[in-house]
Amino acid sequence: MQPGTTTNLARTDPPFRADHVGSLLRPPELLAARSEHAAGRLDDAGLRAAEDGAVTDVVAMQEEIGLQSATDGEFRRTSWHMDFIYRLGGISKTGDQLEVKMRNASGQNNFTSAGMAVTGKVRLEQPIFADDFGYLASQVRTATPKLTIPSPSMVYARGGSAVIDRSVYPDLEEFWADLSGAYADQVSAVYDLGCRYLQLDDTALAYLNDPAHRADLAAKGDDPETQHLRYIRQINAAIAGRPADMKVTTHMCRGNYRSSWAAEGGYDHVAEALFGELAVDGFFCEFDDERSGGFEPLRFVPKGKQVVLGLVTTKTGEPEDADALKRRIDEAAKYVPLDQLCLSPQCGFSSTVEGNALSVEQEKAKLALIARVARDVWG
């Protein structure tokens, strides 16, 4: 494919040719409102109003630049995954501090967060992010509203078997069954709310490609050679009952916190089972630099599945070259047909409230570039 060539392969179902992972940089006004709320100078209603206004604006931005999907930027969350996990029945926040080892080009950039424990039977007590999705759906005009939630894998990966009360789950198979059951209830509930595009965000599967993380897993008593098979089974169980008109994707990255990452390595370790067995409609894969490996693992992607190439980095504001992106799409097309490919950033711009090291203007420019390149490549 030569730069500028149009192939007329636009998509009407998710994932779309130009897509994005979900989280977006919080605008300064929203960050200020959150600070005021934390200090007790702004009530819950005031914070909700500030969030509503920010979501309205960011949905309009996504539609303005030509994206076919829109999220609420995860503006109401502090963390992409824990805000969801803590709302599951049976999950408790603990006073333990969990240190997550992150790094970037400058060195270590670790962060700590509260721990969690499984202290009761895991269940869905009420639909999670229901009001958030409802507001998002009310604001879209041309785009499909997308809900992003952490995958079932993340509940286990957060602390492993050590955080599961064995008096509640003497048999861990019961934990896994309840976990997938809770997720199945969430999938059904958000479908009833009108959600037709659901994304399951998962770092656990990507981390398993890093030998250091596999060693950590082994030290905790799990089998790093087969753990990805467990995660795949549980995700499949969670989404098995979804209606045919609900599209589900998964996003797999190696960590994203203030322009830092936690793992390195290509998708080789998990690729054959992941692409061949995970029953999602599309895979958002991180391919923004050499730490993500090459496109060779995509040879396992079967017909009928989409791969969203995360070629545009959210780690820096440096703009990508459009022709270079097209050449990389050509490279990926050697392993999976062009009509099964899409384009996106490699991760979210703000997986946590702090955000990555770039400006809102740079973020918008990157999303606009993705939309423009996708039009050039697929029409």
C-alpha positions in Angstrom: 0.0 0.0 0.0 1.4 3.4 -1.0 0.9 6.5 1.2 -2.3 8.1 0.3 -3.9 5.0 -1.2 -7.5 4.5 -0.2 -8.9 0.9 0.0 -12.5 1.6 0.9 -12.5 -0.7 3.9 -14.3 1.5 6.4 -16.0 -0.3 9.3 -19.4 0.2 10.7 -19.0 -2.1 13.7 -16.4 -1.8 16.5 -13.5 -1.8 16.7 -13.2 1.0 14.2 -10.4 1.8 11.8 -9.5 4.9 13.9 -10.1 4.1 17.6 -8.6 4.8 21.0 -8.1 3.0 24.2 -10.3 5.1 26.5 -8.7 7.3 29.1 -8.0 10.9 28.2 -6.1 13.7 30.0 -8.3 15.4 32.6 -8.7 19.1 31.8 -7.3 21.6 34.4 -10.8 22.7 35.4 -11.7 19.1 36.3 -8.5 18.5 38.2 -9.2 21.7 40.2 -12.7 20.6 41.0 -11.4 17.2 42.2 -9.0 19.0 44.5 -11.7 21.3 45.9 -13.9 18.2 46.5 -11.1 16.4 48.3 -10.6 19.4 50.5 -14.3 19.5 51.4 -14.9 22.8 49.6 -17.0 21.3 46.8 -19.9 18.9 47.4 -20.7 15.7 45.5 -23.2 17.5 43.3 -20.7 20.2 42.4 -18.1 17.6 41.5 -20.6 15.7 39.4 -21.5 18.9 37.5 -17.9 19.6 36.8 -17.4 16.0 35.5 -20.6 16.3 33.4 -19.3 19.4 31.7 -15.9 17.9 31.0 -17.4 14.8 29.6 -19.7 16.8 27.3 -16.7 18.7 26.0 -14.5 15.7 25.4 -17.2 13.7 23.6 -17.6 16.7 21.3 -13.9 16.7 20.7 -13.8 13.0 19.7 -16.7 13.4 17.3 -15.2 16.7 15.9 -12.0 15.0 14.8 -13.8 12.1 13.2 -13.6 9.2 15.7 -16.5 6.7 15.4 -16.3 5.7 19.0 -16.3 8.0 22.1 -15.6 7.4 25.8 -16.0 9.7 28.7 -12.2 9.8 29.0 -12.6 7.9 32.3 -12.9 11.4 33.8 -14.8 10.2 36.9 -12.1 7.7 37.9 -8.9 8.0 39.8 -7.6 4.6 38.5 -8.5 2.8 35.3 -9.1 -0.5 37.1 -9.4 -0.1 40.9 -12.4 2.2 40.8 -14.2 -0.8 39.2 -12.7 -3.6 41.2 -13.5 -2.0 44.6 -17.1 -1.9 43.7 -17.4 -5.6 43.2 -19.1 -7.4 46.1 -16.7 -9.4 48.2 -13.8 -7.1 47.4 -12.4 -4.9 50.2 -9.9 -2.1 50.2 -7.1 -2.6 52.7 -4.6 -0.4 54.4 -1.7 -2.2 52.8 0.3 -0.2 50.4 1.1 -2.0 47.1 4.2 -0.7 45.3 4.1 -1.1 41.5 7.5 -1.0 39.9 7.4 1.3 36.8 10.1 2.8 34.7 10.6 5.2 31.8 13.5 6.6 29.8 14.7 8.5 32.9 14.7 5.5 35.3 12.4 4.2 38.0 9.0 5.9 38.5 7.2 3.6 41.0 3.9 4.4 42.6 2.0 3.0 45.5 -1.7 2.4 46.0 -4.1 0.8 48.4 -4.3 -2.9 48.5 -7.3 -5.2 48.1 -8.6 -8.4 49.6 -11.2 -10.9 48.7 -13.2 -11.1 52.0 -16.5 -12.4 50.7 -18.2 -14.2 47.8 -17.4 -12.2 44.7 -20.6 -10.9 43.1 -22.1 -7.9 41.2 -24.2 -6.0 43.7 -25.3 -3.4 41.2 -24.1 -2.4 37.7 -20.8 -0.6 37.9 -20.4 2.7 36.0 -24.1 2.6 35.0 -24.7 6.3 35.6 -21.4 7.2 34.0 -22.3 5.2 30.8 -25.8 6.6 30.8 -24.4 10.2 30.7 -21.9 9.3 28.0 -24.6 7.8 25.9 -26.8 10.9 26.3 -24.0 13.1 24.9 -22.9 11.3 21.7 -24.4 12.4 18.4 -22.5 10.5 15.8 -20.1 8.2 17.7 -20.7 4.8 19.3 -20.3 5.1 23.1 -17.7 2.7 24.5 -17.4 1.5 28.0 -14.0 0.5 29.3 -13.6 -1.8 32.4 -10.7 -3.9 33.7 -10.8 -7.6 32.7 -11.5 -10.3 35.2 -7.7 -11.1 35.1 -7.0 -7.9 36.9 -8.9 -8.9 40.0 -6.6 -11.8 40.5 -3.4 -10.2 39.2 -3.7 -7.3 41.6 -2.7 -9.5 44.5 -2.8 -13.2 43.5 -4.1 -16.0 45.7 -2.5 -14.4 48.8 -5.3 -11.8 49.0 -8.1 -14.4 48.8 -9.6 -15.4 52.1 -9.4 -19.2 52.0 -12.1 -19.6 54.6 -14.4 -18.0 51.9 -12.8 -19.8 49.0 -11.2 -23.1 50.2 -11.4 -24.1 46.5 -10.0 -21.4 44.2 -12.1 -22.8 41.4 -15.1 -21.4 43.2 -13.5 -18.0 43.2 -12.8 -18.1 39.5 -16.4 -19.2 38.8 -17.9 -16.4 41.0 -15.6 -13.9 39.4 -16.6 -14.7 35.9 -20.2 -14.9 37.0 -20.0 -11.3 38.4 -18.6 -10.1 35.2 -21.2 -11.9 33.2 -23.8 -10.1 35.2 -22.0 -6.8 34.5 -22.0 -7.5 30.8 -25.7 -8.3 30.8 -26.5 -5.2 32.9 -24.6 -2.7 30.7 -26.1 -4.3 27.6 -29.5 -3.5 29.0 -28.4 0.1 29.5 -27.6 0.3 25.8 -23.9 -0.6 25.7 -22.9 -2.2 22.4 -19.2 -1.6 22.6 -17.4 -2.9 25.7 -13.6 -3.0 26.2 -11.9 -5.2 28.8 -8.5 -3.7 29.7 -5.9 -6.2 30.7 -2.2 -5.7 31.7 -1.9 -9.2 33.2 -1.8 -10.9 29.8 0.8 -8.5 28.4 3.0 -8.7 31.6 3.3 -12.5 31.1 5.5 -11.8 28.1 8.2 -10.3 30.3 10.5 -13.0 31.8 10.9 -10.9 35.0 7.2 -10.9 35.6 6.9 -14.6 34.9 9.6 -15.1 37.5 7.6 -13.0 40.0 4.5 -15.0 39.3 6.3 -18.3 39.9 7.6 -16.9 43.2 4.0 -16.4 44.3 3.1 -20.0 43.6 1.5 -19.7 40.2 2.5 -21.3 37.0 3.8 -18.7 34.6 3.7 -21.1 31.6 -0.1 -21.6 31.9 -1.5 -18.5 33.8 -2.5 -16.9 30.5 -4.7 -19.9 29.7 -6.5 -19.4 33.0 -7.1 -15.7 32.2 -8.4 -16.6 28.8 -10.8 -19.2 30.1 -12.2 -16.7 32.7 -12.7 -13.9 30.2 -14.4 -16.3 27.8 -16.8 -17.4 30.6 -17.5 -13.8 31.4 -18.6 -12.8 27.9 -20.0 -16.1 26.6 -23.6 -15.0 27.0 -23.3 -11.6 25.4 -25.8 -10.8 22.6 -24.5 -10.9 19.1 -24.9 -7.2 18.6 -22.6 -6.4 21.5 -18.9 -6.1 20.4 -16.2 -6.8 23.0 -12.6 -6.0 22.6 -9.6 -6.3 24.9 -6.7 -3.9 25.4 -3.3 -5.4 26.5 -0.5 -3.1 27.4 2.6 -3.3 29.6 1.6 -0.6 32.1 0.9 3.1 31.8 1.4 5.6 34.6 2.7 9.1 34.1 4.5 8.0 30.9 6.1 5.0 32.5 5.6 1.3 32.0 6.0 -1.9 34.0 6.9 -4.7 31.5 8.7 -5.3 28.2 8.7 -7.9 25.5 6.6 -9.0 22.5 3.4 -10.9 22.7 5.1 -14.2 21.7 4.6 -16.0 25.1 0.8 -15.7 25.0 0.1 -15.1 21.3 -1.0 -18.5 20.0 -3.6 -19.1 22.8 -4.5 -15.4 23.1 -5.3 -14.8 19.5 -6.6 -18.2 18.8 -8.8 -18.8 21.8 -9.9 -15.5 23.4 -13.5 -15.0 22.2 -13.4 -11.2 21.7 -14.1 -9.3 18.5 -10.9 -7.3 18.5 -7.5 -6.9 20.2 -5.9 -3.6 21.1 -2.2 -4.3 21.0 0.7 -2.1 22.1 3.3 -1.5 19.3 4.6 2.0 19.8 8.3 1.1 20.3 10.9 -1.6 20.5 9.9 -2.7 24.0 6.6 -4.0 22.6 8.3 -6.5 20.2 7.5 -7.1 16.5 4.3 -8.0 14.6 5.2 -11.7 14.1 2.8 -12.9 16.9 -0.1 -11.5 14.8 0.3 -14.6 12.5 -1.9 -16.4 15.0 -4.9 -14.0 14.6 -7.7 -16.0 12.9 -10.1 -14.7 10.3 -12.9 -12.5 11.6 -10.9 -10.9 14.4 -9.7 -7.3 14.3 -6.3 -6.1 15.6 -6.1 -2.5 16.6 -2.5 -1.5 16.1 -1.3 0.8 19.0 1.3 2.6 16.9 0.9 6.1 18.3 2.5 6.6 21.7 0.7 8.3 24.6 3.9 8.4 26.5 5.2 11.6 24.9 3.8 14.6 23.0 6.2 14.1 20.1 4.1 13.8 16.9 4.3 10.7 14.8 4.9 10.9 11.0 1.9 9.9 9.0 3.9 8.1 6.3 5.9 6.2 8.9 2.6 5.0 10.5 1.4 3.8 7.1 4.7 1.9 6.6 4.2 0.2 9.9 0.7 -0.8 9.0 2.1 -2.3 5.8 4.5 -4.3 8.0 1.8 -5.6 10.2 -0.3 -6.6 7.1 2.4 -9.2 6.3 1.1 -11.2 9.2 -2.6 -10.4 9.3 -4.7 -9.0 6.3 -5.1 -5.3 6.0 -8.9 -5.5 6.3 -8.4 -7.0 9.8 -6.3 -4.1 11.0 -7.2 -0.8 12.7 -5.2 2.0 14.3 -5.1 3.6 17.7 -2.8 4.9 20.4 -0.8 2.2 22.2 -2.6 2.9 25.5 -4.7 5.5 27.3 -3.5 9.1 27.8 -4.4 9.1 31.5 -4.8 5.6 33.0 -4.6 7.3 36.3 -5.9 10.8 37.2 -2.3 12.2 37.0 -2.0 11.6 33.2 1.0 11.2 30.9 3.6 13.8 30.1 1.9 15.6 27.2 -0.7 18.4 26.8 -4.3 18.2 25.9 -3.5 19.9 22.6 -0.9 17.2 21.8 -3.4 14.5 22.8 -5.9 15.9 20.4 -3.3 16.2 17.6 -2.4 12.5 18.0 -6.1 11.4 17.9 -6.7 13.6 14.8 -3.6 12.0 13.2 -5.0 8.6 13.8 -8.3 9.5 12.2 -6.5 11.1 9.2 -4.2 8.1 8.6 -7.1 5.7 9.0 -9.0 7.5 6.3 -6.0 7.4 4.0 -5.4 3.7 4.5 -9.0 2.3 4.7 -11.2 5.0 3.4 
